[in-house]
Amino acid sequence: MHPDSIAETGRVPHGGEPDRSLLDFSANINPQIPDGVETVYADALERARRYPDDTYPVFREAAAEYVGCTPDAVIATPGGLAAIRLSLECTLEAGDTALVPYPSFGEYAREVRLQGATPAFVPHDDLYDLGVSHLEQADLTVCCRPNNPTGDCPSSERLEAFTERCRDAGTTLLVDEAFLGFTDRPSMASRGFEHVVVARSLTKLFGLPGLRAGFAVATGDLGDRLAIARRAWSLGTPEAAVGAHCMRDRAFVRETRSRVDAERERVRTALLEDGRYDVFDSVAPYLLFESTEPVDDLLERARAAGVVLRDARTFRGLDRHVRVAVAEREANDRLLEVLCDG
């Protein structure tokens, strides 16, 4: 991290509502958690009276099975954002340039700036069409699949071709797959490219954002650098145990994907049929839309009805947009009552 950049870099707004009396659609968190989490956590809490095994063999093996890589390529981190920061710390220097998609997760640009580097913004869908000559001008490129907040995801073929152009350009590629687990698309971690880092979050799919667990996947010299630079004891014993347990619950993942797919399409169809909302297509557990109603009025009206929406104007390039999470059917029904009948 570059000391001089800290004072010039602010915080980034996120979703999440502390008032539990309100229905929170501002954060994209699975409302369900896998069976057995409480027992696993309680057992691990007793073991937490000793330092964890800093090699995290059980967690890394579960992560490797989960994304289709080898355990030695897994670097345990306290959440997906920690994997992103570690990747940038190991690849960027002051004065470097990183290509950052927009609209997309605001932490990318902030983390780039904290390294003393400069974010060069590219429309998120145009990013995958950049040629080698353009990529050569950047030291690192970030991509988000599915993109947050739009919810779209490049095809495997398009991403593969883009990844190869990054390699030809000598540009490191950081792939944020925080929400990929909600889809059946394969992880880039399974491809083993030595110029690619994959960042994964466990907290969203498994409904446990307060347990900070995630990991990076990297191979070759890049993987070695991340493994060496990683903080010691980067996961607590309970987080490592719960994370491994969740990643091995394949039935939970399948059920979640099926439920989210069905509810997302149901909510999207209802919003489009209402006529006041222009809704983006999405493969993620959230929907982005424009409304004919002013955003401030919509946010205020929804909150008065006990529903919290995400003001998407905080994303670069968006000025009339709102994002909503896909929750369970009963909660989604209430959302539609507020948006379509209010």
Salt bridges, closest charged atoms under 4 A:
GLU17 OE1 - ARG303 NH1 3.04
GLU46 OE2 - ARG49 NH1 3.63
ASP54 OD1 - ARG230 NH1 3.10
GLU61 OE2 - ARG248 NH2 3.61
GLU65 OE1 - ARG248 NE 3.59
GLU89 OE1 - ARG231 NH1 2.75
GLU107 OE2 - HIS14 NE2 2.74
GLU107 OE1 - ARG110 NE 3.01
GLU111 OE1 - ARG85 NE 2.76
ASP125 OD1 - ARG158 NH1 3.00
ASP129 OD2 - ARG158 NH2 2.89
ASP152 OD2 - HIS124 NE2 3.01
GLU160 OE2 - ARG191 NH2 2.30
ASP168 OD1 - ARG167 NE 3.52
GLU177 OE2 - ARG145 NH1 2.91
GLU177 OE1 - ARG200 NH1 2.77
GLU255 OE2 - ARG259 NE 3.32
ASP261 OD1 - ARG264 NH2 2.99
GLU263 OE1 - ARG266 NH2 2.84
GLU263 OE2 - ARG329 NH1 3.27
GLU265 OE2 - ARG264 NE 3.40
ASP274 OD2 - ARG276 NE 2.68
GLU290 OE1 - ARG320 NE 3.00
GLU290 OE2 - HIS321 NE2 3.59
GLU293 OE1 - ARG301 NH2 2.89
ASP296 OD1 - ARG313 NH2 2.51
ASP311 OD2 - ARG313 NH2 2.88
ASP319 OD1 - ARG320 NH1 3.18
ASP333 OD1 - ARG266 NH1 2.90
GLU337 OE1 - ARG334 NH1 2.99
